[in-house]
Every structure is written in structure tokens, then in C-alpha cells.
Amino acid sequence: MSCVVESFDPATCSTKCTVGAAVLTLMLAFSGCGNRTAGTPRAEPWFVDATRQAGLTFTHFNGMSGDFLYPEIMPPGVALLDYDNDGDLDIFVIQGRMLGKRSVSDALFPPGDPAALRARLFRNDLAIDDRGTRTLRFTDVTETSRIDARGYGMGAATGDFNNDGCVDLYVTNLGANQLFRNNCDGTFTDVTKPSHTESPGWSVSAAFVDYDRDGWLDLFVGHYLNYSIEANIRCFGLAGGRDYCPPHVYKPQPSTLYRNNRDGTFTDVTAAAGMAAEFGPTLGVATADFNNDGWIDIYIANDGQPNQLWINQRDGRFTNTALFAGAALGAEGEAKSSMGVDAADFDNDGDDDLIITELTGQGVDLYVNNGSAVFEEQSARAGLRLPTLPFTGFGAAWLDVDNDGWLDVLMVNGAVTQNVEAVARHETFALQQRKQLFRNTGRGRFEEAAERGGAVLQQPEVSRGAAFGDIDNDGDIDVVVGNAGGPLRLLVNHVGQARHWVGLRLVGAETRRDMLGARVAVARADGSTLWRRARADGSYASANDPRVLAGLGDSATPPTIRVQWPDGRTEEWRGVAIDRYTTLEEGTGK
């Protein structure tokens, strides 16, 4: 008899599982269950696949035609956003459509009419009973939301661009993009044309960012390659047969920076900002104040060309310092195939460092910041480079899996060229790879923890986008993974809530919107300080939880919180409650 775990409650040591059609609650005597002692081994897996139990029925369709069309291997991204302002994270997932004129197999078509394919919005109907037991359930609300995204989707970005307190949604496509304004009543309106944000071409990742500190979110759209189905180039793999092309056979397309005009429209300021002359095939975007001057900078992960670090000059212009700063190339001075990227302070020294996923045979890059936006690549020294060499990484993020106060890293993987052995077996779309989880030891090194992460991390899939956030509001980071030509995955964290934590939502005084870009110092009882950032960008083609969650380990002492708002002002709150989320409103601190 097998038990499919649905949820685990560390307070009561009970596990809810499905046996056949029956749902049972079992009392399990796990070692250390209910005990917050650091280092106590936990018997259950750190992550559990809760996709089916949560009602997330979605399979991505990449439109394979048998012609190895390049876009087939790039999506889908996913987004976490609280679109209905009920306090929990909903899920938006990108969908594809048919690209070519013929199909490899009828089995590759989704049931029903392929023309009806569209991106989907799932509402989170999280329920918490009197005992504190959480039950995750999602409802497909695409139709009632009026989100009509039927293009060949790539990714998504989230942010409240019109300051009405409701998060809006930007969808990137192979073709023109779409901006959906949240109407604050459960519905959205497509405002792409009046907002002037179509940004036609091929874009993958995008990010809302208040680069000019005027209190309104601007928009960066990362463009990839100049590509069309009609001009698709035929490439061949190691086995001699047709295969997907590398990016260098196409020319890159310039990215776009849009300034928010505060009236529902945007202006293309790419040239005025100094970002038009230098560009590459962009796949990942992360925004952070890398040099700690109070102004948000933009880091760009390019596929096969040098990465870019755009430092904000505080006058509307940016300067690319990546080469001088040591963040453009790999450790051997080569341009790498950068896909996913995330910025955070993994070494707890007060500045944001970078993790970047790369192609099989290259290994990830770990750029360690010296505090002034000068970086040293330390992936080998940190124990990350060698174990990542066999994998092609896409979505990735810094996250404190076990809430010990040190940021770990999780990467989702999937190849981009056919495996020779799989081709010999006549397998279709044989690009599957497992996921990777690395635990931060707190001594500048990481250790592989995928086995402790659970069976869901070991399952080979063609993973692309990954969105990170506390989906069940229990104080730890969960993950939603988008798989190319495969099912959506919901990975629920079952280890982080065993330690103390503090959760923060940072909102504007008048707008009540999430203040993306705000920096947070969490001063703990032992005198140490954790630095975190409110952000929705990072990873690959995806949007993350904008709230800040910091692990406190075994300390039950409420911390002091200092917030540096995007406009440069700083406020402090003492004795902020632990093991719960608190909303901090701009202007209410000391």
C-alpha cells in the first residue's frame, strides 16, 4: 500500500496522505518532529509534489512539428502573484501553440482544439482549519479573469504599474507581448496597445523596476534573437540527425527599457538610457542595488555572449560595467550560455551576489560581490561548478530552504540538444534532466542536497521556468516549475516551517502596492543581520513572491527590521512578530 503525501503539520506531527481514493491523517513519529532544534534530521522529504492534490491540472504544449523549430525548447515561464489581494499567491502559467505545419505524432497534440490553447490563471483557495492544518487547492479562473493570452508564450513579469494596489501582469511572447491591467475586481484588461508596451520580436524575461525612483514602476523587456518560423535554420546534432540550433546561428535582438509616464502609458527610453548600443541574446534579468548607492541596477544574462551589468547613473542613464566588474564572462574568460539568474546576499555580508545557470559542460557561475559592484567568480571554490557541469540550468533562485538564515540555491534543468542514446532509441524531445538543490553550509561552500530534497527533485523533466514563494503561507519557500511539453509541478516545502522565521510585505503609503526594490535588514538577537530584498524578478522567464521571508533558525526573539525604501528613505520597526507575516507600510516606522 502506497501513501501519496499531501501535507505535513510539524506542530501536530500529522501527515495527510491519499491511499487509493481515501484521504487519511496519520500520526508519524519522525525524529525531532515538532522540535525546532538545529541539526535535527528530518525523516520526510524537504519537498513534496503537491500538484495533483492541489488541483493544478495543466500541461504545456510546445507545438512540436518535427522540424526542430528553435522556440520549442525555450518556454514556459510561470508567475506567482496575489491578483485578488486575499493574502495568498495565485499561479499564472504560460502556454504555447502549434508552430509548424505538421506533427511528429498525434499524441503530442493536447486534447480538444489546439487553437483554444491559452495561458492559464489558477486562483489559490488556501484553507486553514482550527488546528492550523493547511489545505492547498487551486481553481482555474482564466475565463472569468478575462486574461486572453493565446500567443506563443515565453514568460511573465508582475508589478503594479498604475499604483492602484492591484498587481498587473506582463506576458512575453514569440511575437508581440501583452500587458494586462488588473481591474481590482478579479478581472484584467488588455492594455498593450494604449500603454505602448507591445515590444514585438522575441522576448523571454522581463522585469518591473522603479529605476528613476519616482514611485512608479518602469519596465525592462529582455529580447532574445531575431527569429522567424519561415527563416528557421536547419541544424544537426552529434548523431548526425536534425537537432535544435545553438543561439549563435541567429543575431541577437536589442532589449527595451520603458519609462512609466504615470498615466497608463510607457515611453521607450532605451537609447536615452544608454542601453541601445550594447545588447546580447537576453534570457535572464535580475534587478538589485549592486553597488549599495540606493539606486536599482539591472543585470542581464545573455545566451552565448558576455553578460551585462547596467549600473544606474542616477540621472536616467546606465553604464555597462560587467567586463570591468568581473561579471561578464566565466572564470576562464569565456562568454557562456547564461539562462537563469538571481541576485541575493548568500554570504550575509550585506551585498547582493549572483547565481547564473549555464549550458551542460559549463557549470554555473557564482559572482561574489565585494560591496561596490565588483565581483569574483567563485563557483569552483564554493563547490557548485563541478556538480552542475552535466546539467543545463534554467530557472534558479536563492532561497533559505530550511530557514537557518543562510540562502541555499535550487535549479531546474533540461537539455537543449538531443541525447545521442535517446535519439538511437527514437525518443521524441529527449531533453529531460533532474533538478538540483544545494544547501549553504554558512562557510562559503555548498553541499548537494537533492536526495534530501525528495523524489520530485530526482524526476527528469524538461524544466524551464521556476517561480519561488510561500504558496501555503506557512513560512517557507515553495516552488512552481514549468516544464516544456510537460506538466506543471508544485513543490511544497516541508522542512522550513520547523524553524522560526519572519515574513514581511512592504507596501507604499498611498498606493498600497508591493514596493519592489526595497532592501530589508533583519537584525537578529545574536547581533547578526540578514539582508533581503523585495523583488518579483529573477529566475528564468518567471515572477516570484514579492514578500520578504527571512529564516531565524532557533531564535524566538522578535527581530528589529530596517527598511530602505526605493526612494532612499530608511525606517525602522522594533520587535516585529515572528512566525507570521506582517505588512509594513511606508511612513509608519521610526
Legacy VTK file of the C-alpha trace (Angstrom):
# vtk DataFile Version 3.0
C-alpha trace
ASCII
DATASET POLYDATA
POINTS 590 float
0.000 0.000 0.000
1.471 3.370 -1.039
0.745 6.734 0.559
0.893 9.923 -1.511
1.786 12.702 0.947
-0.457 15.766 0.692
0.634 17.784 3.708
2.681 17.589 6.890
1.963 19.543 10.077
5.081 19.789 12.297
3.053 21.161 15.207
0.903 18.028 15.477
3.297 15.562 13.819
0.498 14.532 11.459
0.708 13.711 7.787
-2.267 13.801 5.455
-1.985 11.331 2.609
-4.019 9.653 -0.093
-4.302 5.863 -0.201
-6.264 4.913 -3.276
-9.307 7.161 -3.197
-9.241 7.649 0.590
-7.652 10.593 2.390
-6.115 9.662 5.738
-4.430 11.601 8.523
-1.549 9.691 10.092
0.383 10.423 13.301
4.041 9.851 12.481
6.902 9.621 14.970
9.549 11.403 12.918
12.815 12.023 14.712
12.616 15.539 16.101
9.043 16.070 14.918
7.712 19.311 16.367
11.164 20.192 17.719
12.928 23.255 16.339
16.405 22.096 17.323
19.001 22.951 14.667
20.623 19.973 13.039
17.871 17.502 13.946
17.448 15.121 10.991
14.037 15.185 9.395
12.714 11.921 8.013
10.270 13.333 5.486
11.497 14.801 2.166
12.121 18.519 2.106
9.877 18.971 -0.944
6.721 17.067 -1.891
4.960 17.100 -5.260
1.516 18.511 -4.415
0.439 19.245 -7.998
-2.342 16.693 -8.307
-3.688 17.138 -4.788
-3.844 20.911 -5.270
-5.856 20.603 -8.476
-3.222 22.107 -10.762
-4.190 20.409 -13.997
-2.012 21.889 -16.707
0.268 20.502 -19.417
2.408 22.752 -21.564
2.156 22.332 -25.325
5.288 23.442 -27.190
3.919 22.994 -30.717
6.487 20.466 -31.902
6.284 19.931 -35.635
9.253 17.641 -36.237
11.206 20.493 -37.832
13.214 21.318 -34.663
11.950 24.884 -34.528
14.100 26.796 -32.051
11.321 28.258 -29.841
10.063 24.772 -28.930
12.818 24.340 -26.322
12.566 27.723 -24.556
9.245 28.047 -22.598
7.330 28.008 -20.323
7.709 30.555 -17.569
5.405 30.804 -14.548
4.344 33.619 -12.226
3.272 33.878 -8.593
1.005 36.843 -7.866
-1.761 37.681 -5.417
-4.082 39.018 -8.110
-7.174 39.128 -5.842
-5.442 40.610 -2.759
-6.656 37.840 -0.456
-3.229 37.223 1.081
-2.161 34.096 -0.794
-0.279 33.532 -4.041
-2.071 32.590 -7.223
-0.381 30.965 -10.240
-0.183 32.107 -13.847
1.401 29.730 -16.352
2.437 30.330 -19.941
1.080 28.203 -22.793
2.260 27.541 -26.359
0.539 26.755 -29.631
1.286 24.970 -32.886
4.391 26.308 -34.648
4.942 24.153 -37.719
2.669 22.647 -40.337
2.884 19.009 -39.314
3.128 16.974 -36.144
5.664 14.384 -35.042
2.811 12.412 -33.536
-0.860 12.989 -32.902
-0.091 12.147 -29.257
1.770 15.433 -28.956
-1.414 17.418 -29.509
-3.425 18.367 -26.427
-6.979 17.064 -26.185
-9.524 19.220 -27.947
-8.859 22.057 -30.349
-5.202 23.256 -30.353
-6.460 26.682 -31.419
-8.112 27.006 -27.990
-4.776 26.895 -26.184
-4.075 29.854 -23.914
-2.132 30.770 -20.776
-3.946 29.892 -17.554
-4.592 31.668 -14.242
-5.191 29.489 -11.158
-6.705 31.070 -8.029
-5.275 29.873 -4.707
-8.128 28.778 -2.421
-5.903 28.020 0.567
-7.891 26.765 3.560
-6.610 26.694 7.156
-8.681 24.864 9.749
-8.928 25.458 13.526
-5.884 23.246 14.133
-3.786 25.221 11.682
-3.728 22.469 9.068
-3.346 23.934 5.587
-5.069 22.568 2.511
-3.963 23.862 -0.883
-6.500 23.922 -3.676
-6.397 25.848 -6.939
-9.259 26.842 -9.234
-8.831 27.688 -12.920
-10.227 31.222 -13.253
-8.834 32.054 -16.674
-12.233 32.617 -18.249
-13.618 34.866 -15.525
-10.321 36.782 -15.263
-10.600 37.823 -18.931
-6.908 37.128 -19.486
-6.694 36.160 -23.138
-3.081 35.221 -23.873
-3.076 32.987 -26.951
0.310 33.817 -28.455
3.309 31.525 -28.353
4.099 32.382 -24.738
7.542 32.578 -23.138
7.398 34.199 -19.725
5.769 36.681 -17.377
6.553 39.661 -15.155
4.398 41.113 -12.377
4.083 44.541 -10.789
1.517 47.247 -10.028
2.374 49.686 -12.829
-0.552 52.099 -12.221
-0.296 52.284 -8.405
-3.868 51.194 -7.694
-2.870 48.488 -5.206
-3.541 45.556 -7.560
-0.749 43.634 -9.251
-0.676 43.695 -13.055
0.703 41.103 -15.476
3.081 41.360 -18.443
3.349 38.370 -20.797
6.337 37.853 -23.109
5.909 36.026 -26.406
7.447 34.946 -29.654
5.843 37.984 -31.263
4.141 40.965 -29.633
3.909 40.949 -25.843
0.821 41.699 -23.751
0.191 43.921 -20.718
-2.866 43.036 -18.624
-4.092 45.682 -16.172
-5.680 44.316 -13.016
-9.113 45.884 -12.557
-9.141 45.095 -8.810
-12.348 43.078 -9.179
-10.951 39.707 -10.270
-10.713 40.695 -13.928
-7.970 42.039 -16.193
-7.983 44.301 -19.250
-5.507 44.010 -22.124
-3.931 47.481 -22.293
-0.983 46.571 -24.505
-1.696 48.981 -27.341
-2.677 52.067 -25.323
0.303 51.501 -22.988
2.752 51.182 -25.937
4.420 48.060 -24.488
3.979 45.519 -27.313
7.756 45.234 -27.743
7.446 42.953 -30.810
10.100 40.379 -31.576
11.123 37.511 -29.319
11.349 38.281 -25.612
11.680 35.832 -22.734
12.309 37.546 -19.389
11.076 40.957 -18.271
11.050 42.915 -15.015
9.157 45.807 -13.470
11.641 48.156 -11.783
11.498 51.743 -10.480
14.862 52.738 -11.930
14.323 56.522 -11.608
12.925 56.458 -8.024
9.781 58.413 -8.942
7.450 55.941 -7.210
6.163 54.368 -10.450
7.298 51.015 -11.821
9.094 51.107 -15.150
9.567 48.030 -17.356
12.617 46.281 -18.761
11.940 43.752 -21.549
14.769 41.375 -22.425
14.807 40.417 -26.102
16.416 37.230 -27.358
17.052 36.532 -31.073
15.952 37.780 -34.472
13.956 34.723 -35.453
11.034 33.701 -37.612
9.497 30.318 -38.364
9.901 30.955 -42.091
13.644 31.581 -41.712
14.332 28.713 -39.295
17.849 27.350 -39.868
18.437 23.604 -40.175
20.999 22.320 -37.663
22.359 18.851 -36.940
23.410 17.099 -33.747
26.289 14.814 -32.763
24.411 11.774 -34.016
24.163 13.313 -37.481
20.414 13.896 -37.442
18.373 17.071 -37.158
18.655 18.897 -33.841
17.980 22.267 -32.245
20.342 25.073 -33.224
22.681 26.939 -30.876
21.881 30.645 -30.416
24.910 31.966 -32.317
23.375 30.994 -35.680
20.940 33.906 -35.188
21.612 37.567 -34.434
20.546 38.952 -31.050
17.764 41.478 -30.744
18.075 44.717 -28.697
16.215 44.772 -25.389
13.890 47.611 -24.385
13.638 49.860 -21.335
10.258 51.565 -20.888
9.767 54.569 -18.584
6.392 54.798 -16.864
4.631 58.044 -17.816
2.310 57.791 -14.768
-0.777 57.957 -16.961
-1.097 54.351 -18.075
1.422 54.724 -20.896
5.128 53.985 -21.276
7.909 55.555 -23.341
10.794 53.632 -24.907
13.901 55.207 -23.335
16.403 52.515 -24.317
18.587 54.887 -26.341
18.296 57.784 -23.890
19.299 55.439 -21.058
22.450 54.394 -22.939
21.333 50.782 -23.329
20.779 50.623 -27.101
24.356 50.217 -28.327
25.265 47.146 -26.272
22.994 44.119 -26.251
23.010 40.350 -26.448
20.542 37.458 -26.613
18.895 38.057 -23.226
17.339 35.192 -21.270
17.542 36.261 -17.603
17.057 39.556 -15.749
17.758 40.481 -12.122
17.400 43.953 -10.616
19.192 44.965 -7.408
21.269 47.783 -5.908
24.592 46.045 -6.530
26.828 48.961 -5.503
24.752 49.982 -2.463
24.216 53.578 -3.597
20.428 53.461 -3.152
19.596 53.146 -6.864
18.463 49.953 -8.595
20.805 48.425 -11.195
19.995 45.792 -13.850
21.920 42.565 -14.538
21.372 40.767 -17.860
22.146 37.079 -18.518
22.930 36.591 -22.229
22.998 33.293 -24.101
26.442 32.773 -25.651
27.577 36.406 -25.385
29.012 38.460 -22.489
26.553 39.279 -19.700
25.824 42.888 -18.813
25.761 44.799 -15.542
23.942 48.073 -16.056
24.855 50.415 -13.198
22.332 53.178 -12.581
23.920 56.606 -13.068
21.072 58.279 -11.097
20.196 60.612 -13.976
18.144 58.294 -16.163
21.197 56.704 -17.759
23.001 53.392 -17.212
26.588 52.233 -17.805
27.521 48.618 -18.556
30.381 47.790 -16.168
30.170 43.989 -16.393
33.563 43.411 -18.020
35.418 45.726 -15.634
33.432 44.386 -12.675
34.239 40.738 -13.415
30.638 39.738 -14.117
30.585 39.462 -17.913
32.487 36.225 -18.537
33.223 32.872 -16.942
36.247 32.085 -14.780
38.332 31.239 -17.866
37.345 34.445 -19.646
34.795 32.863 -21.966
31.291 34.024 -22.821
28.888 31.373 -21.531
25.345 30.274 -22.298
23.631 32.088 -19.448
19.943 31.359 -18.890
18.571 31.882 -15.381
19.877 34.426 -12.876
19.118 35.551 -9.335
20.608 38.158 -7.006
20.755 37.934 -3.190
23.147 38.081 -0.250
24.094 34.380 0.122
27.157 35.066 2.322
25.418 37.503 4.700
27.901 40.329 4.172
25.358 42.992 3.187
25.521 42.999 -0.619
23.792 41.086 -3.414
25.660 38.260 -5.139
24.705 36.491 -8.388
23.975 32.888 -9.345
23.701 32.138 -13.083
22.718 28.850 -14.722
24.603 27.665 -17.792
24.799 25.025 -20.534
25.869 21.406 -19.990
29.674 21.308 -19.755
29.982 24.896 -18.492
28.825 24.762 -14.867
27.021 27.557 -13.040
28.614 30.916 -12.308
28.724 32.332 -8.784
29.675 36.011 -8.803
30.531 37.199 -5.284
30.092 40.941 -4.704
32.693 42.914 -2.751
30.069 45.541 -1.868
30.898 48.017 -4.621
29.579 46.002 -7.601
32.921 44.346 -8.298
32.645 40.572 -8.468
34.791 37.438 -8.253
33.629 34.193 -9.845
33.795 31.557 -7.070
31.648 28.632 -8.268
34.524 26.121 -8.082
35.640 27.308 -4.645
32.065 27.140 -3.354
31.549 23.560 -4.584
28.973 24.483 -7.222
30.792 24.225 -10.519
31.717 20.522 -10.732
28.309 19.052 -9.779
26.482 21.363 -12.207
28.646 20.524 -15.253
26.353 17.698 -16.504
23.259 19.918 -16.472
21.707 22.722 -18.496
20.126 25.054 -15.972
17.208 27.407 -16.481
15.067 28.628 -13.554
17.031 29.206 -10.345
16.829 31.228 -7.155
18.423 31.887 -3.813
16.089 30.593 -1.086
16.532 29.606 2.553
15.049 26.119 2.267
15.483 25.184 5.939
15.196 28.711 7.443
18.613 28.549 9.107
19.438 32.088 7.992
21.661 31.069 5.056
20.430 31.212 1.470
20.536 27.937 -0.440
20.053 27.576 -4.203
17.665 25.444 -6.261
17.997 24.984 -10.029
15.650 23.359 -12.529
17.288 21.768 -15.553
16.630 20.454 -19.047
18.882 19.951 -22.054
18.599 21.908 -25.304
20.135 19.337 -27.685
19.096 15.727 -28.153
20.793 12.981 -26.170
22.606 10.599 -28.559
21.383 7.476 -26.764
17.803 8.749 -26.741
17.973 9.520 -30.449
19.107 5.957 -31.077
16.006 4.791 -29.193
13.867 7.080 -31.424
12.650 9.052 -28.421
10.934 12.380 -29.075
12.032 15.562 -27.248
14.595 13.666 -25.140
15.890 16.623 -23.137
14.968 15.522 -19.600
17.246 16.258 -16.641
16.704 16.217 -12.881
16.669 19.257 -10.631
19.445 20.302 -8.232
19.387 21.669 -4.681
22.475 22.967 -2.899
22.499 23.723 0.826
24.538 26.659 2.091
26.889 25.443 4.852
27.466 29.009 6.072
31.197 28.673 5.453
31.319 29.839 1.859
30.567 26.406 0.446
27.537 24.443 -0.698
26.666 20.766 -0.423
24.360 18.824 -2.709
21.006 18.149 -1.069
18.812 16.899 -3.916
18.330 13.494 -2.270
17.117 15.121 0.946
15.003 17.375 -1.259
12.827 14.410 -2.204
11.809 12.277 -5.157
10.257 15.213 -7.005
13.727 16.721 -7.467
15.021 13.445 -8.892
12.333 13.197 -11.568
13.816 14.021 -15.011
11.830 16.647 -16.905
12.476 19.395 -19.450
12.254 22.140 -16.832
12.397 25.797 -17.767
10.663 28.483 -15.691
10.604 28.322 -11.894
8.748 30.688 -9.561
9.601 30.833 -5.859
7.342 31.872 -2.982
5.428 30.833 0.131
2.376 29.400 -1.583
0.773 27.902 1.547
1.771 30.817 3.867
3.482 28.514 6.370
6.785 30.374 6.493
8.959 28.635 3.923
9.606 28.879 0.200
7.758 26.597 -2.218
8.429 26.279 -5.951
6.295 26.095 -9.099
8.087 24.624 -12.119
7.081 24.998 -15.759
8.111 22.083 -17.980
8.420 22.314 -21.753
5.945 19.898 -23.300
5.127 18.568 -19.834
3.007 19.076 -16.712
3.203 21.952 -14.272
4.819 20.986 -10.939
4.071 22.339 -7.462
6.881 21.600 -4.992
5.721 22.236 -1.422
8.414 22.820 1.205
8.087 20.582 4.301
11.236 21.492 6.213
11.431 25.272 6.578
8.475 25.723 8.932
10.287 23.676 11.603
12.395 26.769 12.378
11.469 30.329 13.238
11.013 32.967 10.559
9.762 36.472 9.895
7.631 37.370 6.873
7.171 40.901 5.572
5.041 42.567 2.956
6.340 46.042 2.139
3.740 48.439 0.726
3.555 52.073 -0.286
1.790 54.605 1.932
-0.767 55.774 -0.607
-0.606 53.144 -3.328
-0.564 50.040 -1.100
1.442 48.337 -3.840
4.373 45.998 -3.213
7.494 48.165 -3.075
9.733 46.176 -5.402
13.387 47.033 -4.864
13.113 47.839 -1.149
16.048 46.475 0.896
15.455 44.938 4.306
17.889 44.475 7.182
16.747 41.834 9.690
18.730 42.435 12.894
18.678 39.223 14.967
19.133 38.708 18.687
22.664 37.347 18.275
23.816 40.634 16.727
23.927 39.352 13.143
21.982 40.971 10.319
20.321 39.362 7.320
19.824 41.464 4.198
16.897 40.643 1.939
15.151 42.391 -0.962
11.537 42.751 -2.066
11.577 41.552 -5.639
9.478 39.673 -8.174
12.142 39.242 -10.876
14.980 36.755 -11.270
14.978 33.049 -12.153
14.051 32.450 -15.825
11.004 33.872 -17.602
9.156 33.863 -14.269
7.845 36.098 -11.476
8.367 35.422 -7.768
6.689 36.184 -4.444
7.287 39.917 -3.758
7.231 39.394 0.012
10.374 39.089 2.120
10.871 35.923 4.158
13.896 35.532 6.440
14.788 32.405 8.394
15.701 32.945 12.057
16.894 29.423 12.894
16.209 28.560 16.530
15.937 32.154 17.758
12.475 33.015 19.081
13.386 36.655 19.742
11.493 39.150 17.549
13.998 40.975 15.311
14.428 44.645 14.524
13.594 45.475 10.920
15.146 48.329 8.944
13.712 49.057 5.507
15.456 51.125 2.874
12.651 52.173 0.536
13.216 52.556 -3.226
13.327 56.363 -2.893
16.270 56.096 -0.468
14.469 56.784 2.822
15.054 54.382 5.734
12.643 53.380 8.522
12.868 51.001 11.481
10.437 48.697 13.278
11.378 47.005 16.568
10.055 43.715 17.895
8.366 42.538 14.700
6.373 39.363 15.349
7.926 36.071 14.265
6.384 33.023 12.572
3.814 35.156 10.784
3.541 37.745 8.014
3.451 41.442 8.885
2.636 44.287 6.486
4.978 47.263 6.879
3.586 50.443 5.369
5.900 53.149 4.160
5.883 56.090 6.570
4.741 54.188 9.679
8.184 53.245 11.068
10.679 55.308 13.050
LINES 1 591
590 0 1 2 3 4 5 6 7 8 9 10 11 12 13 14 15 16 17 18 19 20 21 22 23 24 25 26 27 28 29 30 31 32 33 34 35 36 37 38 39 40 41 42 43 44 45 46 47 48 49 50 51 52 53 54 55 56 57 58 59 60 61 62 63 64 65 66 67 68 69 70 71 72 73 74 75 76 77 78 79 80 81 82 83 84 85 86 87 88 89 90 91 92 93 94 95 96 97 98 99 100 101 102 103 104 105 106 107 108 109 110 111 112 113 114 115 116 117 118 119 120 121 122 123 124 125 126 127 128 129 130 131 132 133 134 135 136 137 138 139 140 141 142 143 144 145 146 147 148 149 150 151 152 153 154 155 156 157 158 159 160 161 162 163 164 165 166 167 168 169 170 171 172 173 174 175 176 177 178 179 180 181 182 183 184 185 186 187 188 189 190 191 192 193 194 195 196 197 198 199 200 201 202 203 204 205 206 207 208 209 210 211 212 213 214 215 216 217 218 219 220 221 222 223 224 225 226 227 228 229 230 231 232 233 234 235 236 237 238 239 240 241 242 243 244 245 246 247 248 249 250 251 252 253 254 255 256 257 258 259 260 261 262 263 264 265 266 267 268 269 270 271 272 273 274 275 276 277 278 279 280 281 282 283 284 285 286 287 288 289 290 291 292 293 294 295 296 297 298 299 300 301 302 303 304 305 306 307 308 309 310 311 312 313 314 315 316 317 318 319 320 321 322 323 324 325 326 327 328 329 330 331 332 333 334 335 336 337 338 339 340 341 342 343 344 345 346 347 348 349 350 351 352 353 354 355 356 357 358 359 360 361 362 363 364 365 366 367 368 369 370 371 372 373 374 375 376 377 378 379 380 381 382 383 384 385 386 387 388 389 390 391 392 393 394 395 396 397 398 399 400 401 402 403 404 405 406 407 408 409 410 411 412 413 414 415 416 417 418 419 420 421 422 423 424 425 426 427 428 429 430 431 432 433 434 435 436 437 438 439 440 441 442 443 444 445 446 447 448 449 450 451 452 453 454 455 456 457 458 459 460 461 462 463 464 465 466 467 468 469 470 471 472 473 474 475 476 477 478 479 480 481 482 483 484 485 486 487 488 489 490 491 492 493 494 495 496 497 498 499 500 501 502 503 504 505 506 507 508 509 510 511 512 513 514 515 516 517 518 519 520 521 522 523 524 525 526 527 528 529 530 531 532 533 534 535 536 537 538 539 540 541 542 543 544 545 546 547 548 549 550 551 552 553 554 555 556 557 558 559 560 561 562 563 564 565 566 567 568 569 570 571 572 573 574 575 576 577 578 579 580 581 582 583 584 585 586 587 588 589
